[in-house]
Amino acid sequence: METLVTHLQNPVIFPGLFQLDINSYIRTLQQKANIKQVTAYNLFKKRVTEESRLMNVTDGKVIGLSTNKVWRSMTSAQKNIFVIYARQIRSSI
């Protein structure tokens, strides 16, 4: 888990976590009935999961714990980026 957390917090990798293809998320979520699942934390976890796959990390527990640790270390401004993304996605579904 620490290896993944260190990787995610790397100054080269970390900014990339904030880049989302909102249209892709909207298309995927339009097929689902429950838009309440679109939260800032869930979007961040989805980005962490995508980044984890690049490292061949697929263990859900490791991804979940790593997501939680990085999320808790983020500033309010950083979290707010995902809050805005979540609002945009929910309003477009």
VEXDREN-2710 file (C-alpha; in Angstrom, 1 decimal):
% VEXDREN-2710
k/r/px/py/pz
1/MET/0.0/0.0/0.0
2/GLU/2.8/2.5/0.9
3/THR/4.4/2.0/-2.5
4/LEU/1.1/2.9/-4.2
5/VAL/0.6/5.9/-1.9
6/THR/4.1/7.1/-2.6
7/HIS/3.6/6.7/-6.3
8/LEU/0.2/8.6/-6.2
9/GLN/1.8/11.5/-4.2
10/ASN/4.7/11.8/-6.6
11/PRO/4.9/15.4/-7.8
12/VAL/4.9/14.1/-11.4
13/ILE/1.9/11.7/-11.0
14/PHE/-0.3/13.6/-8.4
15/PRO/-1.3/16.5/-10.8
16/GLY/-2.5/13.9/-13.3
17/LEU/-5.0/12.6/-10.9
18/PHE/-7.0/15.8/-11.2
19/GLN/-7.5/15.4/-15.0
20/LEU/-10.8/13.7/-15.8
21/ASP/-12.6/13.1/-19.1
22/ILE/-15.9/14.2/-17.8
23/ASN/-17.7/13.2/-21.0
24/SER/-16.5/9.7/-20.6
25/TYR/-17.8/9.5/-17.0
26/ILE/-21.1/11.0/-18.1
27/ARG/-21.6/8.4/-20.9
28/THR/-20.8/5.6/-18.5
29/LEU/-23.1/6.8/-15.8
30/GLN/-26.0/7.6/-18.1
31/GLN/-26.4/3.8/-18.3
32/LYS/-26.8/3.5/-14.5
33/ALA/-29.9/4.6/-12.6
34/ASN/-28.2/5.8/-9.3
35/ILE/-26.5/9.1/-9.8
36/LYS/-26.0/9.6/-6.1
37/GLN/-22.9/7.4/-6.4
38/VAL/-21.2/10.3/-8.2
39/THR/-19.3/11.9/-5.3
40/ALA/-16.0/13.7/-5.2
41/TYR/-14.5/10.8/-3.2
42/ASN/-15.8/8.2/-5.7
43/LEU/-14.4/10.1/-8.7
44/PHE/-11.0/10.4/-7.0
45/LYS/-11.1/6.7/-6.2
46/LYS/-11.8/5.9/-9.8
47/ARG/-8.8/8.0/-10.9
48/VAL/-6.7/6.2/-8.3
49/THR/-7.9/2.8/-9.6
50/GLU/-7.0/3.9/-13.2
51/GLU/-3.5/4.9/-12.0
52/SER/-3.1/1.7/-10.0
53/ARG/-3.8/-0.4/-13.1
54/LEU/-0.8/1.2/-14.7
55/MET/1.3/-0.1/-11.9
56/ASN/-0.4/-3.5/-12.1
57/VAL/-2.1/-3.0/-8.7
58/THR/-5.5/-4.6/-8.8
59/ASP/-6.1/-5.5/-5.1
60/GLY/-9.3/-3.6/-4.2
61/LYS/-8.3/-3.4/-0.5
62/VAL/-4.9/-1.8/-1.4
63/ILE/-6.6/0.6/-3.7
64/GLY/-9.2/1.6/-1.2
65/LEU/-6.7/2.1/1.7
66/SER/-4.4/4.1/-0.6
67/THR/-7.2/6.2/-1.9
68/ASN/-8.3/7.0/1.7
69/LYS/-4.8/7.9/2.8
70/VAL/-4.1/10.2/-0.1
71/TRP/-7.6/11.8/0.1
72/ARG/-7.1/12.6/3.8
73/SER/-3.8/14.3/3.0
74/MET/-5.3/16.5/0.2
75/THR/-6.1/20.1/0.9
76/SER/-9.7/21.4/0.7
77/ALA/-8.9/23.1/-2.6
78/GLN/-7.7/19.9/-4.1
79/LYS/-10.8/18.0/-2.9
80/ASN/-12.9/20.8/-4.2
81/ILE/-11.8/20.0/-7.8
82/PHE/-13.5/16.7/-7.5
83/VAL/-16.5/18.2/-5.8
84/ILE/-16.9/20.5/-8.9
85/TYR/-16.4/17.5/-11.3
86/ALA/-19.1/15.5/-9.4
87/ARG/-21.5/18.4/-9.6
88/GLN/-20.9/18.8/-13.3
89/ILE/-21.4/15.1/-13.9
90/ARG/-24.6/14.9/-11.8
91/SER/-26.1/17.9/-13.6
92/SER/-25.4/16.3/-17.0
93/ILE/-26.9/13.0/-16.3
END
